[in-house]
């Protein structure tokens, strides 16, 4: 997420630091590089123009040129302006005064509407709401079937309709009736899409809007399509009046042009982002955290939130005790790996780390997810006694474990070496996950702008 833009901006700031003294001339050169970096990141030209005018006015002021650390001042100005164009603050979902709240999910075909409906329903359920989903895409039976499959996977109720209900309005009205009867506080209407915007689609959506007066109309766009996503969002807003945007596939978008453009072009906030295929790979959008990532400061707050949501605190505290008492077994090692995998891919975790000091090199680290699966399989093939005491694993036992896990004795040797090394490292690293949860934000120093050494 934002990798290309982040690298280019860091290069500009590094060059700016190399100047003995900042002048209007070398500042102008730096601003040209920033402008080019934004355009190459597929940021809308109107957004680039507005941002650069604001940055230029502030960066060329005498208080910056004459300051003790002018380069740092410029970084702060760019940081503040990025937050401004991204939306200044997190835009939360609104809910009706009297339930059920109606949320319409709209967008073009293939943008990820149905999957996003499921992800948002799961997110609502995890945050003390009781959603009911309904698909009104009567033109593609596969779309309604897809939402039914998703509903079973995430264990969220869905209204699937009865015989004779063949129109979007009929399905939506019946879903509202069921939501009232069953006490559900939110209805998510997964609407039909098209390959392009047409009059029939907009008429159907307008009728649904008039009937249900939805609290939110969320436009779903594929971040990978860049400015096409922005143009579609702008058109939907003109015709329908959207209240927010969900950007999908943000984990695969290295440029970030859509995310940086949508708020300014539509005047509506980016509310959620999809950051992976799994149903929990869905996050509220925080403008300040996105700006931090663009400038290489990482997103430690989101990382800690993931830890708190994914890791069992009691289990983590017990793990910490075992580490301190030298009781950390192979079974604990396996459980620790499983806990880490709940946080998402290692690439996404590393992407949240600040790009400063020793952490700067981590962004290039490659982690073989299959290797983690292989390690779990090896440990699962051991007996309880072997998992409790790795010293029991001799030559004959290695052969048996290798056969049971589909690996080789050399793989077993490598695992035991990794385990003993991890055991030593984790004992010194604040007690593993337990230490992380224990400290949380109280003792965790977030990187500041002054920490950035490009």
C-alpha positions in Angstrom: 0.0 0.0 0.0 1.5 3.3 -1.2 5.0 1.7 -1.6 5.9 3.5 -4.9 4.8 6.9 -3.7 6.5 6.4 -0.3 9.8 5.4 -1.9 9.8 8.5 -4.2 8.9 10.9 -1.5 11.6 9.5 0.8 14.2 10.0 -2.0 13.1 13.7 -2.4 13.4 14.3 1.4 16.8 12.6 1.5 18.1 14.9 -1.2 16.6 17.9 0.6 18.5 16.9 3.7 21.7 16.8 1.7 21.6 20.4 0.9 23.9 22.6 3.1 21.3 25.3 3.2 17.8 25.4 1.8 17.1 28.2 -0.7 14.0 29.1 -2.8 15.8 27.4 -5.7 16.4 24.0 -4.2 13.1 24.1 -2.5 11.4 24.7 -5.9 13.3 21.7 -7.3 12.1 19.5 -4.4 8.5 20.6 -4.9 8.8 19.7 -8.6 9.9 16.2 -7.6 7.1 15.9 -5.1 4.6 16.9 -7.8 6.0 14.4 -10.2 5.9 11.6 -7.6 2.2 12.4 -7.0 1.3 12.4 -10.7 3.2 9.1 -11.2 1.2 7.6 -8.3 -1.9 8.3 -10.4 -3.2 11.0 -8.1 -5.9 13.1 -9.8 -4.4 16.3 -11.4 -6.8 18.6 -9.5 -5.7 17.0 -6.2 -2.0 17.4 -7.1 -2.6 21.0 -8.1 -4.4 21.8 -4.8 -1.9 20.0 -2.6 1.1 21.6 -4.3 -0.3 25.1 -4.0 -0.8 24.6 -0.3 2.6 23.0 0.2 4.4 25.7 -1.8 2.8 28.6 0.0 3.9 27.2 3.4 7.3 25.7 2.3 8.6 28.9 0.7 7.7 31.0 3.8 10.6 32.7 5.6 9.9 30.8 8.8 10.7 27.5 7.0 13.8 28.7 5.0 15.2 30.3 8.2 14.4 27.5 10.6 17.0 25.3 12.3 15.7 22.1 10.4 14.0 23.3 7.3 13.9 19.9 5.6 12.0 18.5 8.6 9.6 21.5 8.4 8.9 20.6 4.7 8.2 17.0 5.7 5.8 18.2 8.3 4.0 20.4 5.8 3.6 17.6 3.3 2.4 15.3 6.1 -0.3 17.8 7.2 -1.4 18.4 3.6 -1.7 14.7 2.9 -3.9 14.3 6.0 -6.0 17.2 4.8 -6.7 15.8 1.3 -7.3 12.3 2.7 -10.0 13.7 4.9 -8.5 15.1 8.1 -10.2 12.6 10.4 -11.7 9.2 10.4 -15.3 9.2 9.0 -17.4 6.8 10.9 -20.6 5.0 9.8 -23.8 6.8 10.7 -26.8 5.0 12.1 -30.5 5.8 12.0 -32.1 7.1 15.2 -34.6 4.2 14.9 -33.4 0.8 13.7 -33.1 -0.8 11.3 -30.4 1.4 9.7 -30.3 0.9 5.9 -26.9 0.8 4.1 -26.9 0.6 0.3 -23.8 -0.9 -1.3 -23.4 0.4 -4.9 -20.8 0.3 -7.6 -19.8 -1.2 -11.0 -19.8 -4.9 -11.7 -16.5 -6.6 -10.6 -15.5 -3.9 -8.1 -16.0 -6.2 -5.1 -19.5 -5.1 -3.9 -20.7 -8.5 -2.8 -17.5 -9.4 -0.9 -17.4 -6.0 0.7 -21.0 -6.4 1.8 -20.0 -9.6 3.6 -16.9 -8.0 5.1 -18.8 -4.9 6.3 -21.5 -7.2 7.8 -18.8 -9.1 9.7 -17.2 -5.9 10.9 -20.6 -4.6 12.1 -21.2 -7.9 13.9 -17.8 -7.7 15.6 -18.7 -4.1 16.7 -21.9 -4.9 18.6 -24.4 -4.6 15.7 -26.8 -7.2 14.3 -26.8 -6.9 10.5 -29.0 -8.6 7.9 -27.8 -8.9 4.3 -29.9 -9.0 1.1 -28.9 -9.2 -2.5 -31.2 -7.4 -5.0 -29.1 -8.3 -8.0 -31.8 -10.2 -9.8 -30.0 -10.1 -13.1 -27.1 -12.3 -12.2 -28.2 -15.4 -10.1 -24.6 -16.1 -9.3 -24.4 -12.8 -7.4 -27.2 -13.8 -5.0 -25.7 -17.2 -4.6 -22.3 -15.7 -3.9 -23.8 -13.6 -1.0 -25.5 -16.7 0.4 -22.2 -18.6 0.4 -20.5 -15.6 2.1 -23.3 -15.4 4.7 -22.7 -19.1 5.7 -19.0 -18.6 5.9 -19.2 -15.5 8.2 -22.3 -16.8 10.0 -24.4 -13.6 9.3 -28.1 -13.8 8.5 -29.2 -13.2 4.9 -32.7 -12.7 3.4 -32.8 -14.9 0.3 -36.4 -14.2 -0.8 -39.4 -16.5 -1.3 -40.9 -17.9 -4.5 -42.3 -15.1 -6.6 -40.0 -12.3 -5.4 -38.2 -11.4 -8.6 -37.8 -7.6 -8.3 -35.2 -5.7 -6.4 -37.8 -3.6 -4.6 -39.8 -6.6 -3.5 -36.7 -8.3 -2.1 -35.5 -5.2 -0.2 -39.0 -4.5 1.3 -39.2 -8.1 2.5 -35.7 -7.9 4.0 -36.7 -4.8 5.9 -39.8 -6.6 7.2 -37.7 -9.6 8.4 -35.1 -7.3 10.0 -37.9 -5.6 12.0 -39.5 -8.9 13.0 -36.1 -10.5 14.0 -34.7 -7.4 15.8 -31.8 -6.8 13.4 -30.5 -3.3 13.7 -28.9 -2.9 10.2 -29.8 -4.0 6.7 -27.1 -4.1 4.0 -28.5 -4.0 0.5 -26.1 -5.5 -2.1 -27.3 -3.8 -5.3 -26.8 -4.8 -8.9 -23.9 -3.5 -10.9 -23.1 -3.0 -14.6 -19.9 -3.0 -16.6 -20.5 0.7 -17.1 -22.9 3.3 -15.8 -26.3 3.3 -17.6 -29.7 4.9 -17.1 -31.5 1.7 -16.1 -29.0 1.0 -13.3 -29.3 4.6 -11.9 -33.1 4.6 -12.1 -33.2 1.4 -10.1 -30.8 2.7 -7.5 -32.7 6.0 -7.2 -36.0 4.2 -6.6 -34.4 2.1 -3.8 -33.0 5.3 -2.3 -36.4 7.0 -2.4 -38.1 4.0 -0.8 -35.6 3.3 2.0 -34.0 6.6 2.7 -30.7 4.9 3.5 -28.4 6.3 6.2 -25.4 5.4 4.1 -24.9 4.8 0.4 -21.4 3.3 0.1 -19.7 3.2 -3.3 -17.3 0.3 -3.7 -14.3 0.8 -6.0 -11.3 -1.3 -7.0 -8.2 0.7 -5.9 -6.2 -1.0 -8.7 -8.1 0.8 -11.4 -6.8 4.2 -10.2 -8.4 7.2 -11.8 -11.2 5.0 -13.4 -12.3 4.3 -9.8 -12.3 8.0 -9.0 -14.3 8.9 -12.2 -16.9 6.3 -11.4 -17.2 7.5 -7.8 -17.7 11.0 -9.1 -20.4 10.0 -11.5 -22.3 7.9 -8.9 -22.2 10.8 -6.5 -23.6 13.2 -9.1 -26.5 10.8 -9.9 -27.1 9.2 -6.5 -25.5 11.2 -3.7 -23.1 8.7 -2.1 -22.1 9.2 1.5 -18.8 7.3 1.5 -16.4 5.0 -0.4 -15.0 1.5 0.2 -11.8 0.9 -1.7 -11.0 -2.8 -2.3 -7.6 -4.4 -3.1 -5.7 -1.7 -1.3 -3.1 -4.3 -0.4 -2.2 -4.7 -4.1 -2.2 -0.9 -4.9 1.4 0.3 -4.7 0.5 3.7 -6.1 -2.4 4.9 -4.0 -3.8 7.4 -6.5 -7.4 6.5 -5.9 -7.1 6.8 -2.1 -5.5 10.2 -2.4 -8.0 11.5 -4.9 -11.5 10.3 -4.0 -12.0 12.6 -1.0 -11.3 15.8 -2.9 -13.0 14.8 -6.2 -16.3 13.5 -4.7 -16.2 15.5 -1.5 -17.2 12.3 0.3 -15.0 10.3 2.7 -13.1 7.1 2.2 -14.7 5.0 5.0 -13.3 1.5 4.6 -10.5 -0.3 2.8 -10.2 -3.9 1.8 -6.6 -5.2 2.4 -6.8 -8.8 1.5 -9.0 -11.7 0.4 -10.0 -12.9 3.9 -13.2 -11.6 5.5 -11.2 -10.0 8.3 -9.0 -8.1 5.9 -11.2 -5.0 6.1 -10.4 -1.8 8.0 -11.9 1.6 8.8 -9.8 4.2 6.9 -7.7 6.6 9.0 -6.3 9.6 7.1 -3.5 10.3 9.6 -2.4 6.7 9.6 -2.4 6.6 5.8 -0.3 9.8 5.7 2.2 8.2 8.2 2.6 5.2 5.9 3.2 7.3 2.8 6.0 9.1 4.7 7.5 5.9 6.0 6.4 6.3 9.6 4.4 3.1 9.5 1.1 2.4 11.1 1.8 1.0 14.5 -1.6 1.9 15.9 -3.3 -0.4 13.4 -0.8 -3.1 14.1 -1.5 -2.9 17.9 -5.3 -2.9 17.2 -4.8 -6.1 15.1 -2.9 -7.7 17.9 -5.6 -6.9 20.5 -8.3 -8.2 18.2 -6.6 -11.4 17.0 -4.6 -12.5 20.0 -6.1 -14.1 23.1 -4.8 -12.0 26.0 -4.9 -14.8 28.6 -3.1 -17.2 26.3 -0.5 -14.5 25.5 0.1 -13.8 29.2 0.6 -17.6 29.8 3.0 -17.7 26.9 5.0 -14.9 28.5 5.1 -16.7 31.8 6.4 -19.9 30.0 9.1 -17.9 28.3 10.3 -16.3 31.5 10.3 -19.7 33.3 12.0 -21.5 30.4 9.0 -23.7 29.7 8.4 -22.6 26.1 7.8 -25.9 24.2 7.5 -26.8 20.6 3.7 -26.9 21.1 3.9 -23.3 22.4 6.1 -22.4 19.4 3.4 -23.8 17.0 0.6 -21.9 18.9 2.7 -18.7 18.7 3.0 -19.1 14.9 -0.7 -19.7 14.6 -1.3 -16.5 16.6 1.0 -14.5 14.3 -0.9 -15.8 11.2 -4.1 -14.5 12.6 -2.7 -11.0 12.1 -2.6 -11.4 8.4 0.2 -11.9 5.9 3.7 -11.0 7.0 4.0 -8.6 4.1 1.0 -6.6 5.5 2.5 -6.7 9.0 5.9 -5.5 7.8 4.1 -2.8 5.9 2.8 -1.3 9.2 6.3 -1.0 10.6 8.1 2.4 10.5 10.7 2.6 7.8 13.4 4.0 10.1 16.6 2.6 11.5 17.0 -1.2 11.4 13.3 -1.5 10.5 13.9 0.1 7.2 15.4 -3.1 5.8 12.4 -5.2 6.8 10.3 -3.9 4.0 12.4 -6.1 1.6 12.0 -9.2 3.7 10.4 -12.2 2.1 8.5 -14.7 4.2 7.5 -18.1 2.7 4.0 -18.7 4.0 4.2 -22.3 2.9 7.2 -22.8 5.2 5.1 -21.8 8.2 2.5 -24.4 7.1 5.3 -27.0 6.9 6.6 -26.1 10.4 3.1 -26.6 11.9 2.7 -30.0 10.1 6.1 -31.2 11.5 5.2 -30.2 15.1 1.7 -31.8 14.7 3.4 -35.1 13.6 5.3 -35.3 16.9 4.1 -37.0 20.0 3.0 -34.9 23.0 6.2 -35.9 24.8 8.4 -34.8 21.9 6.6 -31.5 21.7 7.1 -31.0 25.4 10.8 -32.0 25.3 12.6 -31.5 21.9 15.7 -33.2 23.2 13.9 -36.5 22.8 13.9 -36.1 19.0 16.7 -38.5 17.9 17.6 -39.9 14.5 14.9 -42.6 14.4 12.2 -40.2 15.6 13.3 -37.6 13.0 12.6 -40.2 10.3 9.2 -41.1 11.7 8.2 -37.4 12.0 9.4 -36.6 8.5 7.3 -39.4 7.1 4.2 -38.2 9.0 4.6 -34.6 7.9 5.8 -35.3 4.3 9.1 -33.6 4.9 12.7 -34.8 5.4 14.9 -35.3 8.5 16.9 -32.3 7.4 13.7 -30.2 7.6 13.3 -31.5 11.2 16.8 -30.4 12.0 16.2 -27.0 10.6 13.0 -26.6 12.6 14.7 -27.5 15.9 17.5 -25.0 15.2 14.8 -22.3 14.4 12.9 -23.3 17.6 15.9 -23.0 19.9 17.0 -19.7 18.3 13.4 -18.3 18.6 13.2 -19.5 22.2 16.3 -17.4 23.1 15.2 -14.4 21.1 11.7 -14.3 22.4 12.8 -14.6 26.0 14.8 -11.4 25.6 12.1 -9.6 23.5 9.8 -8.4 26.3 8.1 -11.8 26.6 6.7 -12.2 23.1 3.1 -11.3 22.4 2.4 -11.1 26.1 4.9 -8.2 26.4 3.4 -6.4 23.4 -0.1 -6.6 24.9 1.2 -5.7 28.4 2.9 -2.6 27.2 0.4 -1.5 24.5 0.5 2.2 23.9 1.6 3.2 27.4 5.2 2.5 26.8 5.3 2.3 23.0 6.9 5.4 21.5 5.5 6.1 18.1 8.0 7.4 15.5 7.7 11.1 15.0 8.7 13.2 12.0 12.0 13.9 13.7 12.7 10.1 13.7 12.6 9.9 9.9 16.2 9.6 8.6 15.9 9.3 4.9 
